[in-house]
Amino acid sequence: MPRSPLPPREGISATSLRAPGGKSTHDKNHLPVPDTIGEWLEAEFPDADDEARRSLLSTGDMRDETGVPVNWDDSVIPGGFYFFHRPVPAEERIPFEMSIVFEDDDLLVVDKPHFLASTPNGRFVRECVVTRARLDFNQPDLVAIHRLDRITAGLLILSKRPETRGRYQSLFQNRSVTKTYRALAAMPPTDMEFPLSKESRLVKPRGGRQVLEVDGEPNAFSTISLLDERTPTSPRRSEATVPPPRRSEGERPSIGEYELHPLTGKTHQLRVHMNSLGLPILGDPVYPVDLSPDPYDFSSPLQLLAASIEFDDPLTRRPRRFESGLTLGPMP
């Protein structure tokens, strides 16, 4: 897809739409090409009224991929890309702030708080790291180069320049990045040995929130270590090899702090793998039971943190390591 000729508006990228027809392969190239832009928009948005469709050209500033403004009676370019700004309603602010961890000419690394989405997605378009950062730092070209769940906190890397973006994105695509997470969950059974490797095949059903482990060739790989033990009434122990104490009836359970390394990047991978071990991450509203969480309920943050990221810089060939300034807990 060509780069949009429209700059972001209020930090929100223009929407792209591809016309039917054309010689290249795409999901609409077999459809007949409408005679005019207006006829095409009527077919593309049949539930919208005429005023709303026409507003895409006026308020939305619709343009073709070369940046030429579009008129209602213009001919459609077969298979051509068109760009416009769609109306985006106001959103209730997520009351947490991101902080800058590192910045140079190419990258902006931030600590993302719990509950703030990384990128525009569904309900959250304005209330996400990318939109906020574009506005707060006057960086309209910012794009996140990897994913971080909305309810997970920690490091998120954004690209500042389209010219070098692909070099950094390829690091994640080629699994050339070492990502380390921290998590809090119940202490494991005494016979569970760490570190351990977990592999399984993960599938996300259409329309569901939970990712499922199914039979078949594994596509998700994680390593998990137990770092430490926390109890509500005692200080943390520094030796992860000390076995958990016996608990008397009525005593509050101890909490383990874990180090997690995802070797692949499947959706919810670490959360699913911890849950399958019988150690669901504290505060998880989806595993083991989907609680249909209210996205504006901030009472129980997921105790999962993207703690560090390491890679060899594709431009300088020098090693880079970024560490989060955030911490997990404290537990009540």
PLY file of the C-alpha trace (Angstrom):
ply
format ascii 1.0
element vertex 332
property float x
property float y
property float z
element edge 331
property int vertex1
property int vertex2
end_header
0.00 0.00 0.00
1.38 3.46 -0.82
2.03 5.93 1.94
-0.90 8.18 2.72
-0.64 11.66 1.19
-2.68 12.95 4.15
-0.83 13.68 7.41
-2.43 12.49 10.66
-5.22 14.69 11.98
-5.30 15.08 15.78
-2.74 12.27 15.86
-5.02 9.87 13.95
-3.89 8.42 10.62
-6.05 8.73 7.53
-8.14 5.71 6.54
-7.30 3.91 3.30
-9.81 2.42 0.89
-9.05 0.48 -2.29
-11.24 0.71 -5.34
-12.50 -2.36 -7.24
-10.76 -3.62 -10.35
-7.18 -3.13 -11.42
-4.51 -5.55 -12.57
-2.91 -6.38 -9.22
-4.30 -9.05 -6.91
-6.50 -7.85 -4.05
-9.85 -8.82 -2.57
-11.87 -6.51 -4.86
-10.03 -6.74 -8.16
-12.71 -9.07 -9.59
-15.52 -6.56 -8.97
-16.80 -4.17 -11.65
-15.43 -0.65 -11.46
-18.14 1.98 -10.71
-18.42 4.91 -13.11
-17.88 7.60 -10.45
-16.51 8.11 -6.96
-20.04 8.82 -5.73
-21.38 5.56 -7.13
-18.50 3.66 -5.54
-19.05 5.25 -2.10
-22.76 4.45 -2.27
-21.91 0.79 -2.84
-19.10 0.80 -0.24
-21.19 2.44 2.51
-24.80 1.39 1.81
-26.01 2.10 5.37
-24.71 5.69 5.42
-26.81 8.59 4.23
-25.81 10.75 1.29
-24.60 13.59 3.49
-22.27 11.28 5.44
-20.82 9.83 2.23
-20.23 13.26 0.72
-18.58 14.43 3.94
-15.74 11.96 3.28
-14.74 14.20 0.39
-15.21 17.51 2.17
-14.60 17.13 5.90
-12.61 13.94 5.31
-10.45 15.60 2.62
-10.51 12.47 0.43
-7.58 12.14 -1.99
-6.13 9.61 -4.36
-2.72 8.06 -3.68
-0.93 10.88 -5.50
-2.53 13.46 -3.18
-5.04 14.87 -5.69
-8.38 15.86 -4.06
-11.35 13.74 -5.13
-14.69 15.00 -6.44
-18.04 13.20 -6.34
-18.31 12.83 -10.12
-14.68 11.87 -10.76
-13.89 8.57 -12.43
-12.62 5.76 -10.22
-9.04 4.61 -10.70
-9.33 0.80 -11.01
-7.63 -0.81 -8.04
-6.47 2.59 -6.84
-5.92 3.56 -3.21
-7.86 6.47 -1.73
-7.33 8.15 1.62
-9.61 10.19 3.87
-10.06 11.21 7.50
-13.04 9.50 9.06
-14.93 11.10 11.96
-13.65 9.85 15.33
-15.82 10.53 18.39
-14.44 11.78 21.68
-13.22 9.14 24.15
-13.10 9.15 27.93
-9.47 9.65 28.92
-7.51 6.74 30.35
-6.12 8.31 33.56
-2.54 7.03 33.26
0.49 8.56 31.59
3.32 7.12 29.54
6.92 8.17 30.11
9.91 8.39 27.78
12.65 5.80 28.37
14.87 6.66 25.38
14.84 8.81 22.26
17.13 9.39 19.28
16.62 10.38 15.64
14.97 7.07 14.75
13.33 5.63 17.85
11.13 6.68 20.75
10.94 4.13 23.57
8.20 4.64 26.15
6.93 2.96 29.26
3.30 2.20 28.54
1.00 2.11 31.57
-1.59 -0.57 32.19
-4.94 0.00 30.43
-3.60 2.30 27.68
-3.75 0.70 24.23
-0.60 0.69 22.11
-2.22 1.52 18.77
-5.66 2.58 17.53
-7.84 -0.46 17.83
-11.60 -0.77 17.99
-12.94 1.26 20.91
-9.69 3.15 21.51
-8.48 5.41 18.71
-7.60 8.60 20.54
-6.72 6.91 23.84
-3.64 4.95 22.77
0.11 5.46 22.91
0.55 6.24 19.21
-2.14 8.92 19.03
-1.13 10.52 22.32
2.58 10.48 21.45
2.03 12.03 18.02
0.23 14.93 19.69
2.23 15.25 22.91
5.63 15.13 21.20
4.65 16.69 17.86
5.80 13.58 16.01
3.17 12.87 13.32
5.14 9.99 11.77
5.33 7.87 14.95
4.38 4.22 14.45
4.63 1.36 16.97
6.94 -1.36 15.58
5.69 -4.17 17.83
2.65 -5.07 19.92
1.87 -4.84 23.61
-1.54 -5.78 25.03
-3.63 -2.90 26.34
-3.64 -4.31 29.89
0.09 -5.11 29.89
2.52 -2.42 31.06
6.08 -1.75 30.02
8.34 -1.02 27.08
6.94 -0.07 23.70
9.20 1.02 20.81
7.97 3.53 18.25
9.61 4.44 14.96
10.03 8.14 14.20
11.19 7.98 10.58
9.61 6.06 7.68
13.04 5.88 6.03
14.47 3.57 8.72
11.25 1.98 10.01
11.49 -1.22 7.99
14.97 -2.01 9.32
13.70 -1.99 12.90
10.43 -3.77 12.11
12.39 -6.61 10.52
14.09 -7.30 13.86
10.76 -8.30 15.37
9.61 -10.15 12.25
12.84 -12.18 12.21
12.77 -12.83 15.99
16.06 -10.99 16.43
14.86 -9.28 19.61
15.18 -10.60 23.16
12.16 -9.60 25.22
12.01 -10.14 28.97
8.80 -9.89 30.99
8.08 -9.99 34.71
4.86 -11.43 36.12
3.24 -12.13 39.47
1.29 -15.34 40.00
0.72 -17.91 42.73
3.74 -19.86 43.93
4.10 -23.13 41.99
3.76 -26.65 43.37
6.91 -27.82 45.11
7.58 -30.43 42.42
7.55 -27.92 39.53
11.13 -27.28 38.41
12.41 -24.04 36.90
13.46 -22.79 34.46
11.02 -24.58 32.21
10.09 -24.40 28.54
6.51 -24.23 27.35
5.37 -24.83 23.79
1.92 -25.25 22.29
-0.26 -24.42 19.33
-2.32 -21.29 19.96
-5.45 -20.34 18.03
-7.71 -17.34 18.58
-11.30 -18.12 17.54
-13.07 -15.44 15.56
-15.06 -13.18 17.86
-13.62 -14.63 21.10
-11.31 -13.04 23.64
-9.60 -16.18 24.88
-6.77 -17.72 22.87
-6.97 -21.52 22.93
-4.33 -24.22 23.07
-5.18 -26.85 20.45
-3.64 -30.02 19.08
-1.10 -29.63 16.33
2.40 -28.40 15.61
3.49 -25.82 18.21
3.58 -22.20 17.07
4.24 -20.54 20.44
7.34 -21.01 22.59
8.14 -19.48 26.00
10.68 -19.97 28.77
9.65 -19.33 32.36
11.76 -18.91 35.50
10.82 -18.37 39.12
12.76 -15.40 40.46
11.45 -14.72 43.90
8.68 -15.15 46.44
6.50 -12.43 47.86
4.15 -12.67 50.82
1.69 -10.01 51.93
3.34 -9.67 55.34
7.03 -10.36 54.78
9.83 -8.84 52.68
10.86 -10.38 49.39
13.43 -13.15 49.43
16.39 -12.79 47.10
17.00 -16.50 46.52
14.59 -18.03 44.00
15.87 -21.53 44.85
14.45 -21.48 48.37
11.42 -23.82 48.43
8.05 -22.24 49.28
7.03 -22.54 52.91
4.20 -24.77 54.07
1.02 -22.80 54.66
-1.30 -23.39 57.53
-5.04 -23.37 56.99
-6.36 -19.83 56.54
-2.94 -18.35 55.78
-2.84 -16.08 52.75
-1.02 -17.69 49.80
2.45 -16.59 48.77
3.02 -14.89 45.45
5.80 -15.74 43.03
7.62 -13.32 40.78
8.45 -14.87 37.42
10.70 -14.00 34.51
9.17 -14.81 31.13
10.82 -14.94 27.71
8.50 -15.25 24.69
10.47 -16.80 21.84
7.51 -16.17 19.55
4.96 -13.37 19.59
1.50 -14.90 19.52
-1.46 -12.99 20.97
-1.78 -13.53 24.75
1.04 -16.08 24.57
2.52 -15.55 28.03
-0.88 -15.28 29.66
-2.07 -18.52 28.06
1.13 -20.40 28.88
1.11 -19.31 32.52
-2.55 -20.24 32.83
-1.96 -23.68 31.29
0.65 -24.32 33.98
-1.99 -23.63 36.63
-0.37 -20.26 37.38
-2.63 -17.59 35.86
-1.11 -14.12 36.09
-2.66 -12.05 38.85
-5.21 -9.53 37.70
-5.89 -11.31 34.40
-9.55 -10.64 33.49
-9.63 -13.25 30.71
-7.71 -16.30 31.99
-8.68 -18.73 33.38
-12.21 -17.23 33.21
-13.32 -14.50 30.83
-14.90 -11.93 33.13
-16.02 -9.68 30.24
-14.02 -6.84 31.78
-15.10 -3.22 31.61
-12.18 -1.42 29.91
-12.66 1.49 32.32
-12.36 -0.68 35.43
-8.84 0.05 36.67
-9.15 -1.71 40.04
-7.06 -4.82 39.27
-4.20 -4.31 36.80
-2.71 -7.35 35.10
0.55 -8.14 36.87
2.57 -8.45 33.66
5.38 -6.08 32.70
7.48 -5.83 29.53
10.66 -5.28 31.51
13.49 -5.19 28.95
14.19 -5.37 25.22
17.57 -6.17 23.63
18.74 -6.25 20.02
21.62 -5.35 17.73
20.83 -2.03 16.09
20.38 -2.60 12.33
21.87 0.81 11.52
24.93 0.88 13.79
25.33 -2.88 14.49
25.82 -2.00 18.15
23.92 -3.81 20.92
21.04 -1.95 22.52
19.17 -2.69 25.72
16.20 -0.80 27.13
14.82 -1.33 30.64
11.44 -0.35 32.01
11.26 2.00 34.97
7.96 0.44 36.08
7.49 -2.25 38.73
4.82 -4.82 39.53
2.53 -4.69 42.53
2.63 -3.89 45.34
0.30 -6.67 46.27
-2.47 -5.82 48.75
0 1
1 2
2 3
3 4
4 5
5 6
6 7
7 8
8 9
9 10
10 11
11 12
12 13
13 14
14 15
15 16
16 17
17 18
18 19
19 20
20 21
21 22
22 23
23 24
24 25
25 26
26 27
27 28
28 29
29 30
30 31
31 32
32 33
33 34
34 35
35 36
36 37
37 38
38 39
39 40
40 41
41 42
42 43
43 44
44 45
45 46
46 47
47 48
48 49
49 50
50 51
51 52
52 53
53 54
54 55
55 56
56 57
57 58
58 59
59 60
60 61
61 62
62 63
63 64
64 65
65 66
66 67
67 68
68 69
69 70
70 71
71 72
72 73
73 74
74 75
75 76
76 77
77 78
78 79
79 80
80 81
81 82
82 83
83 84
84 85
85 86
86 87
87 88
88 89
89 90
90 91
91 92
92 93
93 94
94 95
95 96
96 97
97 98
98 99
99 100
100 101
101 102
102 103
103 104
104 105
105 106
106 107
107 108
108 109
109 110
110 111
111 112
112 113
113 114
114 115
115 116
116 117
117 118
118 119
119 120
120 121
121 122
122 123
123 124
124 125
125 126
126 127
127 128
128 129
129 130
130 131
131 132
132 133
133 134
134 135
135 136
136 137
137 138
138 139
139 140
140 141
141 142
142 143
143 144
144 145
145 146
146 147
147 148
148 149
149 150
150 151
151 152
152 153
153 154
154 155
155 156
156 157
157 158
158 159
159 160
160 161
161 162
162 163
163 164
164 165
165 166
166 167
167 168
168 169
169 170
170 171
171 172
172 173
173 174
174 175
175 176
176 177
177 178
178 179
179 180
180 181
181 182
182 183
183 184
184 185
185 186
186 187
187 188
188 189
189 190
190 191
191 192
192 193
193 194
194 195
195 196
196 197
197 198
198 199
199 200
200 201
201 202
202 203
203 204
204 205
205 206
206 207
207 208
208 209
209 210
210 211
211 212
212 213
213 214
214 215
215 216
216 217
217 218
218 219
219 220
220 221
221 222
222 223
223 224
224 225
225 226
226 227
227 228
228 229
229 230
230 231
231 232
232 233
233 234
234 235
235 236
236 237
237 238
238 239
239 240
240 241
241 242
242 243
243 244
244 245
245 246
246 247
247 248
248 249
249 250
250 251
251 252
252 253
253 254
254 255
255 256
256 257
257 258
258 259
259 260
260 261
261 262
262 263
263 264
264 265
265 266
266 267
267 268
268 269
269 270
270 271
271 272
272 273
273 274
274 275
275 276
276 277
277 278
278 279
279 280
280 281
281 282
282 283
283 284
284 285
285 286
286 287
287 288
288 289
289 290
290 291
291 292
292 293
293 294
294 295
295 296
296 297
297 298
298 299
299 300
300 301
301 302
302 303
303 304
304 305
305 306
306 307
307 308
308 309
309 310
310 311
311 312
312 313
313 314
314 315
315 316
316 317
317 318
318 319
319 320
320 321
321 322
322 323
323 324
324 325
325 326
326 327
327 328
328 329
329 330
330 331
